[in-house]
Amino acid sequence: MPPFKQTNLASRELQLSTLGMLAGCMRHKDIMGNEGVIKVHGVQWMTAGKGIVHSEMQEQDRGLLVGFRLWVNLPSKDKMCESKYQEFVAQDVTLE
């Protein structure tokens, strides 16, 4: 997977990225040692902060790949925080 540094204008302005998968999955790997696969109903939570070099690769399931990404703008005082990554598997996510 090719690396991508999350420090462009969009990530500096909108520091928090949440990814959820509805079909297929997304493979993630970053320079901080985080690595995993976000599967159906799983969620990824990444704070770009000072910048995070990472790669993401989509993987289809029977030809389907459906997900969503939400970018959240952090307050100015929090924008240059340390980068963070969290991954939650489906059974750890409450669906209503």
C-alpha atoms as one frame of an Amber mdcrd trajectory, in Angstrom:
protein
   0.000   0.000   0.000   1.438   3.410  -0.876   1.908   5.749   2.111  -0.057
   8.974   2.379   0.791  11.771   4.808  -2.342  13.278   6.317  -1.143  16.890
   6.508  -2.838  18.520   3.512  -5.105  21.564   3.862  -8.246  19.478   4.409
  -6.712  17.534   7.285  -5.255  20.671   8.889  -8.662  22.341   8.798 -10.686
  19.216   9.604  -8.544  17.236  11.969 -10.677  14.273  12.963 -11.587  11.551
  10.480 -14.110   8.799  11.177 -14.525   5.943   8.689 -17.306   3.364   8.826
 -17.820   0.411   6.503 -21.205  -0.917   5.370 -19.946  -3.403   2.741 -16.443
  -4.557   1.923 -13.539  -3.454   4.091 -10.669  -0.987   4.349  -7.110  -2.001
   5.214  -5.153   0.566   7.286  -1.459   0.819   8.158   0.417   3.791   9.614
   3.867   4.871  10.720   2.861   4.676  14.417   2.575   0.881  14.105  -1.217
   0.665  13.814  -2.424  -1.892  11.304  -5.802  -3.483  10.781  -8.818  -4.078
   8.611 -12.028  -2.134   9.149 -14.815  -4.566   8.272 -18.595  -4.217   7.968
 -19.996  -2.122  10.851 -16.480  -1.461  12.098 -15.251   2.083  12.662 -11.881
   3.829  12.374 -11.197   7.025  14.338  -8.087   8.981  13.372  -6.873  12.364
  14.603  -4.403  13.858  12.109  -2.903  16.294  14.630   0.687  17.156  13.680
   0.463  14.717  10.751   0.241  10.974  10.269   1.749   8.934   7.444  -0.662
   6.143   6.613  -2.013   3.933   3.850  -5.537   2.769   3.164  -6.567   0.123
   0.654 -10.164  -0.748  -0.183 -11.215  -4.400  -0.483 -14.506  -5.398  -2.094
 -16.818  -8.135  -0.868 -18.661  -9.778  -3.773 -18.140  -6.629  -5.815 -19.422
  -4.281  -3.094 -17.608  -1.493  -1.311 -19.730   0.945   0.703 -18.459   3.173
   3.455 -18.555   6.696   4.768 -16.029   9.174   6.099 -16.829  12.106   8.357
 -14.342  14.927   8.838 -14.674  16.948  12.029 -13.134  20.369  12.626 -11.294
  20.521  15.953 -10.895  23.760  17.912  -7.715  25.682  16.984  -6.087  24.878
  20.336  -6.364  21.107  19.593  -5.238  21.042  15.939  -1.525  20.380  16.522
  -2.017  17.572  19.050  -0.258  14.224  18.792  -1.715  12.006  16.076  -4.023
   9.235  17.295  -5.649   6.150  15.800  -8.382   3.877  17.132 -10.200   0.990
  15.487 -13.427  -0.575  16.705 -14.721  -3.940  15.459 -18.445  -4.425  14.784
 -19.247  -6.058  18.142 -17.824  -2.979  19.942 -20.079  -0.555  18.016 -23.645
   0.027  19.163 -26.167  -0.060  16.316 -29.714   1.170  16.842
